[in-house]
Amino acid sequence: MKNEMDNNVLSLSKSGPQDLWPGISNYVLQVLSKEKPHTPLVYLYFLDSGGGTYPEVISTAQADWFKRISEEINPDSRVPELIFWHIPSKAYKKVAPKFRIHKPCVGSINKEKVAAQEAEMGIMKILVKRPSVKAVFVGHNHGLDWCCPYGQLWLCFARHTGYGGYGNWARGSRILEINERPFSISSWIRMEDGSVHSEVILS
């Protein structure tokens, strides 16, 4: 993480509060309006879901931190919020397509079971209650690329993107597009060969 922040001049990664267990990369970024440069258009929250030497969870402390920070900077839930972490929560298991991907879910590969976090420690209950939260994005499972609704928000996987890690699925990446006027948030998969599929309107 330190190497990323020190050497990648295009990276917006940050270290979070040092006393916030587990992990180090818990932070929020704001996307500002082009028309009103000091006005936030969308908030992006990044939570460390563990792995390696850390437990694979979004802890109670992290959930409390998100609740406190989001209510402080976006008290009336007026500004849409997008959430990112790596290892899917147990909520992903609840909405996962059983075999083929069908409506209301969208996607193209459903080739493995959701490898969820070790425990659900409250973050999903908080997110579901916040009308400003539009979607959660995770990785971890290379053989999944779907988005499925969960209450009023969407749970989305990325796509097998790089040349490291397991699996030989075709490579692509999840794209997010935020338009200011008229306001919209949409997402789709763009494949390595340039083709696109699985568009979903998130807001």
Secondary structure by P-SEA (a helix, b strand, c coil): cccccccccccccccccccccccccccccccccccccccccbbbbbbbcccccccccccaaaaaaaaaaaaaccccccbbbbbbbcccccccccccccccccccccccccccccccccccccaaaaaaacccccbbbbccccccbbbbbcccbbbbbbcccccccccccbbbbbbbbbbccccbbbbbbbccccccccccccc
